[in-house]
Amino acid sequence: MHPRNIYLHKAPDFQELAETYPELKRHLVHSTTNPGTAAIDFRNDESQRCLTKALLHRDFGLKLEVPSNRLCPPVPNRLNYVLWIQDIVQNTHLIESLCLSNFEKENAGIDPWNRKENLDQVRGVDIGTGASVIYPLLICSLEPTWTMYASEIDDLSLSYARNNVESNQLQGRINLVNSSGSFGDSDAGKPILWPLFLHEDVLFDFTMCNPPFYSSTEEVSKSAQGKAFEPNAVCTGADTEMITPGGETEFVSCMIKESIQIQTRCKWFTSMLGKLSSVEEVVRLLKELRVENYAITEFVQGQTRRWAVGWSFMDIRLPDSISRIPSPNPTIQRCLPQHNTIQQPVLLHMIKSTSKEDSQSITERLGKMIKEVLGAVDKAVFREVRGGKSVIKIVTSGEEQESQWQSYFVVRMKEDTWSRNARRRRKRQQQQQQLQTPEHLKGADRMTVDDDDFTQDSVITGEDGRSANGIGCTIHLGMKARERGPAEEQSKEEILIEFHWRWGREEDRGLFQSFCSHVSRKLFTTG
Ligand SMILES: C[S@@+](CC[C@H](N)C(=O)[O-])C[C@H]1O[C@@H](n2cnc3c(N)ncnc32)[C@H](O)[C@@H]1O
């Protein structure tokens, strides 16, 4: 479950819940072995619906009505997806605002990130919102300024969706879009991403979708047989909710192809996937279409495992904690996007610490060292942000942890000026200049490759080490709880430098990686 999911640690106390939503009382199954406790019969669809209504009422202040012959959404599972979307949007805005505030004056008009949008006005799209409108309702409850467009093709679901929007007085924030006539094959009707085509002057922040998973009724029953030993929860989904030609892979593949027409008018496209094999197929298509900026996450609730994939045509780079699954199985491992986060643990001897220094003063000193290293990188623009306000999630040993960083640096650069290749390039340029310079003006002031104090060649993409749009990254310096190490170790904290690639094109990945190793090497060979 997502670390911010309110149901993560709380074992459900149905009796307590029923006190806040009395209608649930008649669905409680009282335990005979453990008096005073009660459960819910998940095989009873009425009980399940009542539980969903009770949770939405107590935890989100929402009202809901769903018909007995349509899906009843389990709240904790749907909340996982919403929280991942929140992470994506928050990170995207963080990167945009860093960019706007830091680099606005430089290259105004050229910087692709220099977009004057109101960052408070987030607009999302939910494809196939269902009778419950569950995602838009949760989003509106958690994020008071966001607005949603929610599409549906099924008349019954649409009419319930409308009532649910109205009973929560959210007509001003949730726009329902009738997408009937939208098929997987957009030649045959409206595209699946119909709300984005319909509102072509609107900039969207994200799309989300819980697609029909199956391709046929046979596949639905085969899947149900496979779950014979799982604890049963009744599924009230109608065919229209569960089945689509070609199944979820075809549905999401269509969205990917359609998204190519939308490009950066929507910052992130996402969809849930119910089968691991679909994740592989979808990632294969993304790579085939050269959509290199993508993210994968996993939602686990009890024994149910789902995945979500996101992709973008923007150069925003999400941190690994959002774009990759920690401790993946081999199949998922093959599908994951490359790392955008590089961690450099700091061993005390690397910075010649005195035993009297505490972690606080060591990080201060490291901060100064980083500043010096950055200051010496030719043509890099950087800024230090202090104040310990940035809380960044870090993933270690498969666990997500939040860490309060003391300070961080925002760095932007357009070309490699530090690697051996860069020095060779500079030398060549100097030689060419010398050839063109009259003999008597030639100086002895030449840099040779031998002067280079780097031991490895850096991998830099692009013939001249230059990037068309530049790259941006942040360097975080902070402490996190020590996971391992001798018990007698005095400090319970570990010092860590984390490099985050924040924006840039895939072809500039090498520039980021080379920059990180340059900074690390400089820090720990001169410190
Ligand atoms: C699995 S249900 C998800 C319902 C709801 N979002 C939820 O998570 O509980 C899939 C929904 O997509 C709708 N749907 C199927 N094809 C669609 C299309 N082309 N455009 C919009 N909605 C579609 C179905 O009618 C159904 O309500």
Residues whose N, C-alpha, C, O or C-beta is under 5 A from the ligand:
A	BS01	LIG	L71 P73 I127 G128 T129 G130 S151 E152 I153 D154 S157 S179 S182 F183 I192 N210 P211 P212 T240 E241
